[in-house]
Amino acid sequence: MITKYIKMVKPFDVVIIFLLIVLSFLPTAIFAVQQTNNDNNNVYAVISINGEEVDRFLLTGNEEHRLITYYPAPGKYNIV
């Protein structure tokens, strides 16, 4: 039964399958290279109101707890 399938495989089928397997790992390799080249490993939270940046907080290694209220419009508020 297996010999039947082996006879159906053409020489370039093996090459194409090998290339597809190698290319399937390409996104992982690109992501790994980007992560190692990233010099700034700080993570920030950005607060924006109507598309305008209002505040930015450093999240990496931050131990401080703050309660901040933003008023984007009359009668409306956001608590961060």
N, C-alpha and C positions, 0 to 999 in steps of 0.2 A: 504494500500500500504506500509506503514512504517512497519507494523507488518511482512510483507513478508521479508523485509531486516533484521529485528531484529532476525527472526528465522534462517537466514543464518549465523549470527555471532556466532562463537565458543568462548568459554571462554578464550582460549589463544590468540585469535585475539585481544581482548581488552588489554591484557598484552603487546603484541607485539606493538600495536599502541601507548600505553602509553610510552613504552621504546623508541620508535623511536622519539616521540615528545620531551622527556627529552634529548635524545642524540643530537637532532638538536640544542640545546642551548649550548652544550659542547664547540664548538669553541669560542663562545662569552665569556664564562666563563674563558677559558684558556687565551684568549687575555687580559681580564680585570686583571687577576692575574699577567700576565707578565708586564702590564703597571704599576701596583701598586708597583711591586718589582723593577722597573727600578729606581735606585738611581740617575743615571746620565741622566738628561733630556735635556742635551745640544745636539743641532743638528749641524752637521758639513757638509761643502761642501768639497769634496776631489777632487783635480785636479791631474790627472795622465796622463802621456805620455808614450806610449808603455808599459803599465802595471806597471810603476814605479811611486810611489807617489811623486809629485813635490811640492805640497803645500796643506795646509789644512786651512780652514776658519771657524771660529765660526759664525753660523747663528743666534743662540738664543740670542735675545736682542742686536744684533749688529746694530748700527746706522751709522757706518762708510761706506763711499762709496769710493772704489778704482778702478782704471782701471789698470789692469795688462796684459802684453803681454807675451806670451810664444812662443818660437821658437822650435818646435819639430824636424824640419828638415830644411835644407837650402831652402830658398824660400817659406817656409810655416810658418804661425803664427796663434795663437789663442788669442783672446781678451776676458778677463773675467772681 
